[in-house]
Every structure is written in C-alpha cells, then in structure tokens.
Amino acid sequence: AQEDRNLIYMTQFSRVPTSVALHQAQLEISRMGQIAADNLQDAIDCFFQYDTAKAARVRDHEETVNILNHSIADAIVKLRDADLSVDNLKRLSMLTIATTDIERISDHAENIVEYMEKLKSRKTEMSGEAAAELKDMAQNTVSSVRLALQIFATEDYSRLDEIEKIETTVDNQEKTLINNHVERLMSSACDPLAGVVFSDLVTDFERCSDHAINLAYALKERN
C-alpha cells in the first residue's frame, strides 16, 4: 500500500531527545523488516504456486522496501548532523547496517519470483524431490528472518542460540541439497534449467539466513 511507503516513526526526530530519535529509527527499521519478511514468504509461496497477482505484489513490496530504505537513510543522515555522543553515533551506524541487511532480504524475494517466471517461460518444472527439499529449507530461512527481527526489535539476546541453531541447519541444508542436486544431474534426473534455478534458490536462502544472523546481532555490543 502507498501509505506503507511513508515513514511513520522517524518524522519528528529533530524535536525529540537523541535517545528517543534512535528508538524511533529502530521502530522504523523493524517495520521495514516486517514488510521484507512478509515479502520473502509471499515470494516463496509464489514460487511453489505461481500467481501473477502475487508476483506483482512481491514486486510492489520490494519497491516499498527500497523507498523506505532511502527515506530511512536520509533521516539517519540528518540525525548524524545532530551533536551525537560516540555511543549514539556507533548505534546509528549499527542501525544503518541493519537496514542494508533487510533491503538485501527483500532483493532475494524478487529473485525468487523471477526464477519461477524463468521456469514457466520454458515450461519447465522442478522434480517433486527437489521441490520438497527447497520447501523445507525455505521454511527454515523464513523462521530465521522472523526470529532475527524479533531479536532486533526487543534486543533479547537470550534468543541468539536459537537463531544460531537455525543458521547451522540452513548451512547444512545448503551442502546436502547441492550434493543431492549433483547426484540428480549425474543420473540425468534433472532438467538443466531447473537445476540452475535450484542452485540459485539454495544460494538465495542461505544468504537470507546470513542476513538474518547479521540482523540479530546488529545492535549487540561486541566486546
């Protein structure tokens, strides 16, 4: 929706104390993150059950994330001009990096829809076995992104073990799926285009999970 593209929280930070302004930035970035996470889920749904309306919605939401990304970046630049302490400047930098990770997750959502359209244009399908493997990895990837957003919003670092476990699972799935894929190729049980899309999807899921880990740790002070 058009109204989603406007900043909601970072609208008056020139008139509020720095701590409040930084919290508003965190809220705004969390909101952008929710749009990106929902978009990733929509893209995955669209991949397994293609629908032109859903594909258009993914592209529309990707555009929303891009617009918010620029608006947040502009607002952060203005905030930098305020007389910030070293700690506040550091937190502002951490918030900026988190915004980049979220924007990348949304980019991957758009890639996923494009892969399906490539398969459809060539009238090619994934094997049932490949699709089942991808669905499982996709589910873990979305879980890691959603959990990362919760950690980012609440700064509840007791949940980092939980997200590290999901990340390990996704990393292991990447290796297993690529090995299975190579075996299918060797036995000619895999269409070449479907094979390329399969590999690309596995990579996209793994990268989304990496961005999720970055996001979970984004505001944590490293000793």
C-alpha positions in Angstrom: 0.0 0.0 0.0 1.1 3.5 -0.8 0.9 4.6 2.9 3.4 1.9 3.8 6.0 3.9 1.9 5.9 6.8 4.2 7.9 7.0 7.4 5.7 6.5 10.4 8.2 6.8 13.4 11.1 8.9 12.1 9.0 12.1 11.4 9.9 14.4 14.3 13.3 13.4 15.5 14.6 16.9 15.2 12.3 17.8 18.1 12.9 14.8 20.4 15.9 13.8 22.5 18.5 11.7 20.8 17.6 8.5 22.7 14.0 8.8 21.5 15.1 9.5 17.9 17.3 6.4 17.9 14.4 4.3 19.3 12.2 5.7 16.5 14.8 4.7 14.0 14.8 1.2 15.4 11.0 1.0 15.2 11.0 2.2 11.6 13.7 -0.3 10.6 11.7 -3.1 12.4 8.6 -2.1 10.4 10.6 -2.2 7.1 11.9 -5.6 8.2 8.4 -7.0 8.7 7.5 -5.9 5.2 10.6 -7.6 3.8 10.0 -10.8 5.8 6.3 -11.0 4.6 7.6 -10.4 1.1 10.1 -13.2 1.3 7.2 -15.5 2.5 5.0 -14.3 -0.4 7.8 -14.9 -2.9 8.3 -18.4 -1.6 4.5 -19.1 -1.8 4.5 -17.7 -5.3 7.4 -19.9 -6.3 5.6 -23.1 -5.3 2.2 -21.9 -6.5 2.7 -19.2 -9.1 0.1 -16.5 -9.3 0.6 -13.3 -11.4 -1.2 -11.2 -8.7 1.1 -12.5 -6.0 4.2 -11.9 -8.2 3.0 -8.3 -8.8 2.5 -7.9 -5.0 6.1 -9.1 -4.3 7.5 -6.5 -6.8 5.3 -3.8 -5.3 6.5 -4.6 -1.7 10.1 -4.8 -2.9 9.6 -1.2 -4.2 8.2 -0.2 -0.8 11.2 -1.6 1.0 13.5 0.3 -1.4 11.7 3.6 -0.8 11.7 3.1 3.0 15.4 2.2 2.8 16.2 5.5 1.1 13.9 7.5 3.4 15.4 5.9 6.5 19.0 6.6 5.1 18.1 10.2 4.5 16.7 10.6 8.0 19.7 8.9 9.5 22.0 11.4 7.7 20.0 14.3 9.3 20.3 12.6 12.7 24.1 12.3 12.2 24.2 16.1 11.9 22.9 16.4 15.5 25.6 16.6 18.2 25.7 12.9 19.0 27.9 11.2 21.6 30.3 8.5 20.4 28.0 5.8 21.7 25.0 7.2 19.9 27.0 7.6 16.7 28.0 3.9 17.0 24.4 2.8 17.5 23.4 4.9 14.5 26.0 3.1 12.3 24.7 -0.3 13.6 21.1 0.7 12.6 22.3 1.7 9.1 24.0 -1.7 8.6 20.8 -3.4 9.8 18.8 -1.5 7.2 21.1 -2.8 4.4 20.6 -6.4 5.6 16.8 -6.0 5.4 17.0 -4.4 2.0 19.0 -7.4 0.7 16.5 -9.9 2.1 13.8 -8.1 0.0 16.0 -8.3 -3.1 16.2 -12.0 -2.7 12.4 -12.1 -2.6 12.3 -10.6 -6.0 14.9 -13.0 -7.3 12.7 -16.0 -6.2 9.7 -14.8 -8.2 12.0 -14.3 -11.3 13.3 -17.8 -11.0 9.7 -19.2 -11.2 8.9 -17.0 -14.2 12.0 -18.3 -16.0 10.8 -21.9 -15.4 7.3 -21.1 -16.6 8.5 -19.3 -19.7 10.4 -22.5 -20.7 7.6 -24.8 -19.5 9.9 -26.5 -17.1 9.1 -27.9 -13.6 11.1 -28.9 -10.6 11.1 -32.5 -9.7 8.9 -33.4 -6.6 12.0 -34.4 -4.7 13.8 -31.1 -5.4 10.7 -29.0 -4.5 10.2 -30.8 -1.2 13.9 -30.2 -0.3 13.5 -26.5 -1.2 10.3 -26.1 0.8 12.0 -27.3 3.9 15.0 -25.0 3.5 12.7 -22.1 2.7 10.7 -22.6 5.9 13.9 -22.5 8.0 15.1 -19.4 6.2 11.8 -17.5 6.9 11.9 -18.7 10.5 15.5 -17.3 10.9 14.4 -13.9 9.3 11.4 -13.6 11.6 13.3 -14.5 14.7 16.1 -12.1 13.7 13.5 -9.3 13.5 12.2 -10.1 17.0 15.7 -10.1 18.4 16.5 -6.8 16.6 13.3 -5.2 17.9 13.5 -6.4 21.5 17.3 -6.8 21.9 16.6 -10.0 23.7 19.9 -11.7 23.2 18.9 -14.8 25.1 17.5 -16.0 21.8 20.7 -15.9 19.9 21.4 -19.6 20.5 18.0 -20.3 18.8 18.9 -18.4 15.7 22.4 -19.8 15.5 20.8 -23.3 15.5 18.6 -22.4 12.6 21.5 -20.9 10.8 23.5 -24.1 11.2 20.6 -26.1 9.9 20.3 -23.9 6.8 24.1 -24.1 6.2 23.9 -27.9 6.4 20.9 -28.0 4.1 22.8 -25.9 1.6 25.5 -28.6 1.5 23.1 -31.5 1.4 20.8 -30.0 -1.2 23.7 -29.2 -3.6 25.1 -32.7 -3.2 21.7 -34.2 -3.9 21.4 -31.9 -6.9 24.7 -33.0 -8.3 23.6 -36.7 -8.0 20.4 -35.9 -9.9 22.4 -34.2 -12.6 24.8 -37.2 -12.9 21.8 -39.5 -13.3 20.2 -37.1 -15.8 17.1 -37.0 -13.5 17.2 -33.2 -13.6 16.3 -30.7 -16.3 19.3 -28.3 -16.8 17.3 -25.1 -16.4 15.5 -26.4 -13.3 19.0 -27.4 -12.0 20.3 -23.8 -12.4 17.2 -22.4 -10.6 17.5 -25.0 -7.8 21.2 -23.9 -7.2 20.3 -20.2 -7.3 17.4 -20.7 -4.9 19.6 -22.6 -2.4 22.1 -19.8 -2.5 19.4 -17.1 -2.0 18.0 -19.0 1.0 21.5 -19.3 2.5 22.2 -15.6 2.0 18.9 -14.6 3.6 19.8 -16.7 6.6 23.2 -14.9 6.7 21.5 -11.5 6.6 19.2 -12.7 9.4 22.2 -13.5 11.6 23.7 -10.1 10.9 20.3 -8.5 11.9 20.0 -10.5 15.1 23.5 -9.3 16.2 23.1 -5.8 14.7 22.6 -3.8 17.9 24.5 -6.1 20.2 27.6 -4.5 21.7 30.6 -6.7 20.8 33.3 -6.8 23.5 
